[in-house]
Amino acid sequence: MQTSEYDIIIIGGGPGGYAAALYAVRAGLRTLVLEMFSAGGQMAETDKIDNYPGFDSGIEGFDLAERMAKGAENFGAETVFAEVTSVDFSKTPKIIKTRDTVYSALAVVIATGAAPRRLDIEGEEMLRNRGVAYCASCDGMFYKDKPVAVIGSGNTAAGDALLLANICSKVYFVHRHDAPHAEQTYLEILKNTPNVEFFPNSETASFIYENSDSNTGTNTSSGKNLKGIIINDTVSGASREILCDGVFVAVGRIPNTKLFANQLDLTAQGYITAEENTKTNIPGVFAAGDVRTKPVRQIITAAADGAVAAKFAEEYIFSARNPHS
Ligand SMILES: Cc1cc2nc3c(=O)[nH]c(=O)nc-3n(C[C@H](O)[C@H](O)[C@H](O)COP(=O)(O)OP(=O)(O)OC[C@H]3O[C@@H](n4cnc5c(N)ncnc54)[C@H](O)[C@@H]3O)c2cc1C
């Protein structure tokens, strides 16, 4: 096994990771990003990003991803494409292993992100960006004045339904139980919003789609486009069609934190417990972006976390090197 030493290692090359890398390398730290797929994280899977400031006509997700990586690399940050397979944060330097290398670093930023939970219904992947979406604040505008469905039950689903009710002609709120599990304040407003219709005790059984050249969602090329969903009533067993142009899936997220489960404090949902200062329960280990406890999971908030994490990492590294100062 090779060994390699850095001041700071960032696990995950999404916006949180590359913002941390940019700030760390510009603070003079020897900086490495370890990324298991391609630079950009979830951004790289997003056709068009319209809500990241500075791009007046929006920007392709892949383009923004590349720019963020290059931005940090131009100042000297390194990227190695490899999956982190284990970590040992019990002492400093911290140890991070990939399949063929053991890395050590004085500080670590975890920016491994969180993936939206899927419905696991046939056609879901094919219809992604063709009617199936996972982020109302990102993609809601693509469905302006069109009918959409929100699938989910918690606060995120309720928040999405509210946001979309301001943009779309109609919002069908499909949830599994008698009433959504969201906070009462959300539900009261939703009940009094005329273009929101509730479908309680309902499970989404399948998507309705057809070949089309028309523009749907963020994808404008020809192919299959969503036309609606079929839902099953879990009490009566009856099925019904809901015709809509968009379906917003809000059934939770899966944080990429398995690796850290025995070393860091995690919430019941698996997020790393860290406040705005991005500090975890282990000194010198920081959590940035979607992977940590936070109210808004977006590119801009992940990037902001990266900057904050690098700043506190810099302070930590200074005191680790100068214990008596
Ligand atoms: C379909 C979709 C559309 C979206 N649209 C928008 C939008 O328009 N605007 C917006 O602001 N936000 C949008 N978001 C949300 C946004 O992309 C995320 O909030 C943001 O990317 C989070 O950044 P992050 O750095 O925390 O994590 P991520 O972007 O998830 O990056 C994490 C990275 O860590 C890597 N990684 C994980 N585990 C390991 C490991 N063990 N070893 C090495 N690498 C690892 C992953 O491969 C990944 O590249 C969208 C999300 C989705 C899913």
The ligand as a Gaussian input file, in Angstrom:
#p B3LYP/6-31G(d) Opt

LIG

0 1
 C      -31.856000      15.877000      -9.508000
 C      -31.315000      16.968000      -8.623000
 C      -31.398000      18.277000      -9.041000
 C      -30.882000      19.280000      -8.234000
 N      -30.972000      20.571000      -8.683000
 C      -30.466000      21.560000      -7.911000
 C      -30.526000      22.907000      -8.364000
 O      -31.039000      23.208000      -9.452000
 N      -30.015000      23.873000      -7.540000
 C      -29.466000      23.580000      -6.305000
 O      -28.999000      24.483000      -5.619000
 N      -29.415000      22.300000      -5.856000
 C      -29.892000      21.297000      -6.621000
 N      -29.851000      20.004000      -6.170000
 C      -29.277000      19.747000      -4.842000
 C      -27.740000      19.854000      -4.900000
 O      -27.233000      19.159000      -6.023000
 C      -27.118000      19.325000      -3.615000
 O      -27.673000      20.019000      -2.529000
 C      -25.607000      19.518000      -3.621000
 O      -25.005000      18.880000      -4.732000
 C      -25.002000      18.968000      -2.334000
 O      -23.612000      19.096000      -2.427000
 P      -22.641000      18.240000      -1.523000
 O      -21.276000      18.692000      -1.858000
 O      -23.081000      18.295000      -0.121000
 O      -22.852000      16.703000      -1.965000
 P      -22.951000      15.982000      -3.370000
 O      -23.213000      16.900000      -4.484000
 O      -23.915000      14.862000      -3.137000
 O      -21.483000      15.371000      -3.568000
 C      -21.018000      14.335000      -2.753000
 C      -19.875000      13.633000      -3.468000
 O      -19.251000      12.737000      -2.560000
 C      -18.856000      11.583000      -3.276000
 N      -18.692000      10.478000      -2.322000
 C      -19.645000       9.901000      -1.539000
 N      -19.120000       8.908000      -0.816000
 C      -17.802000       8.852000      -1.144000
 C      -16.725000       8.006000      -0.737000
 N      -16.874000       7.016000       0.147000
 N      -15.501000       8.197000      -1.283000
 C      -15.296000       9.200000      -2.202000
 N      -16.289000      10.020000      -2.637000
 C      -17.528000       9.849000      -2.105000
 C      -19.993000      11.367000      -4.254000
 O      -19.575000      10.569000      -5.375000
 C      -20.328000      12.797000      -4.659000
 O      -19.618000      13.198000      -5.823000
 C      -30.308000      18.973000      -6.976000
 C      -30.211000      17.636000      -6.567000
 C      -30.695000      16.645000      -7.377000
 C      -30.572000      15.200000      -6.933000

